[in-house]
Amino acid sequence: MLSFNPWHGIREHQPLGSIMRVRIAAYERSTRYRHEMNAQPRVEPTNIDAIPD
């Protein structure tokens, strides 16, 4: 399962501002819920080789 998180980018591209700081919690809860409902483990790749072809 693919999850998008704008905070995983380089520092220069990370979201700014108080609203965006609140959104980080919403992104985290959303991905946790979706993974639980789909019975999928939540795995973060550590390098490009960890991503399947």
Backbone bond lengths (Angstrom), bond angles and torsions (degrees), N, CA, C in turn:
res aa  C-N    CA-C-N  psi(-1)  N-CA   C-N-CA  omega(-1)  CA-C   N-CA-C  phi
1 M - - - 1.446 - - 1.527 107.95 -
2 L 1.290 116.10 133.29 1.455 122.10 -178.60 1.523 110.06 -95.24
3 S 1.301 115.79 133.30 1.463 121.52 176.19 1.518 109.07 -123.02
4 F 1.312 116.11 138.26 1.457 120.87 177.04 1.514 109.23 -103.75
5 N 1.305 115.51 134.97 1.456 120.17 177.24 1.526 108.16 -144.14
6 P 1.333 117.77 110.97 1.461 119.81 -177.49 1.525 113.57 -64.19
7 W 1.300 118.23 -13.12 1.464 121.19 179.75 1.523 112.38 -83.04
8 H 1.325 117.30 -2.97 1.460 120.48 177.66 1.524 112.41 -87.78
9 G 1.305 117.60 -2.23 1.455 121.50 179.66 1.518 112.19 -81.24
10 I 1.321 114.51 -178.11 1.461 118.53 177.52 1.524 109.40 -68.39
11 R 1.301 116.20 156.63 1.471 122.14 -173.37 1.535 112.36 -54.62
12 E 1.314 117.20 -38.48 1.468 120.98 -178.01 1.531 112.28 -65.63
13 H 1.335 117.86 -22.30 1.462 121.66 -177.65 1.521 113.07 -104.71
14 Q 1.320 118.22 1.70 1.458 120.52 -179.51 1.532 110.40 -73.17
15 P 1.335 116.54 147.01 1.465 120.84 -179.16 1.529 112.54 -60.35
16 L 1.327 115.58 149.06 1.462 122.07 -179.75 1.523 110.49 -118.16
17 G 1.309 116.23 158.92 1.461 121.49 170.99 1.514 114.01 97.48
18 S 1.331 113.67 164.53 1.467 120.27 -175.40 1.527 112.30 -67.96
19 I 1.319 118.06 -37.36 1.465 120.49 178.91 1.521 109.83 -63.23
20 M 1.307 116.69 -41.46 1.460 120.09 -179.81 1.523 111.44 -67.95
21 R 1.317 117.94 -31.92 1.470 120.14 176.76 1.523 110.54 -66.38
22 V 1.324 117.21 -32.76 1.463 120.68 176.12 1.528 109.81 -71.70
23 R 1.314 116.42 -37.53 1.461 120.43 -177.83 1.521 112.75 -64.28
24 I 1.330 118.13 -27.80 1.464 119.49 -179.51 1.531 110.48 -59.53
25 A 1.329 117.22 -37.76 1.469 120.67 177.25 1.528 110.35 -66.96
26 A 1.324 117.12 -38.89 1.464 120.58 179.35 1.526 110.82 -65.71
27 Y 1.330 117.87 -42.31 1.464 121.35 177.06 1.524 110.31 -60.33
28 E 1.324 116.83 -44.51 1.464 121.73 -178.95 1.530 110.95 -62.33
29 R 1.315 117.37 -46.88 1.468 120.77 -179.74 1.525 111.31 -65.82
30 S 1.317 116.39 -38.97 1.456 120.95 -179.32 1.527 111.33 -63.48
31 T 1.308 117.09 -47.94 1.462 119.34 -178.73 1.522 111.12 -67.49
32 R 1.321 117.40 -37.85 1.469 120.25 177.63 1.536 110.04 -61.81
33 Y 1.331 116.65 -45.04 1.464 121.58 179.75 1.532 111.26 -62.41
34 R 1.333 117.33 -47.32 1.466 120.69 -178.53 1.525 111.58 -62.45
35 H 1.322 117.32 -41.28 1.462 119.93 178.75 1.529 110.83 -65.83
36 E 1.311 117.35 -40.96 1.469 120.34 178.27 1.528 111.09 -64.95
37 M 1.323 117.65 -45.51 1.466 121.15 -177.98 1.527 112.06 -66.28
38 N 1.319 117.61 -30.02 1.462 121.86 179.02 1.525 112.52 -94.45
39 A 1.325 116.67 4.99 1.473 122.73 -179.98 1.529 111.45 51.78
40 Q 1.323 115.14 45.16 1.461 121.26 179.83 1.520 109.91 -116.09
41 P 1.323 116.90 139.21 1.465 118.66 176.06 1.521 110.10 -70.12
42 R 1.287 115.96 148.50 1.465 120.54 177.05 1.520 107.71 -95.86
43 V 1.320 115.92 111.24 1.458 121.94 -175.65 1.520 108.82 -124.30
44 E 1.305 116.35 131.44 1.460 121.76 176.11 1.526 108.15 -104.70
45 P 1.325 118.50 123.96 1.466 119.34 177.89 1.527 110.80 -64.92
46 T 1.317 115.66 142.94 1.463 120.36 179.34 1.519 111.88 -98.63
47 N 1.342 116.69 -17.46 1.462 121.18 175.37 1.524 108.47 -159.59
48 I 1.299 117.01 173.71 1.466 121.96 -175.40 1.522 112.06 -63.36
49 D 1.326 118.16 -28.56 1.463 121.43 179.68 1.528 112.37 -70.18
50 A 1.319 118.26 -18.09 1.464 122.11 179.86 1.526 112.15 -78.76
51 I 1.331 117.65 -9.35 1.462 121.90 -179.33 1.523 108.43 -91.31
52 P 1.347 117.87 123.62 1.471 119.97 -178.11 1.523 111.83 -66.57
53 D 1.329 115.72 154.45 1.475 121.59 178.43 1.502 111.55 -71.91
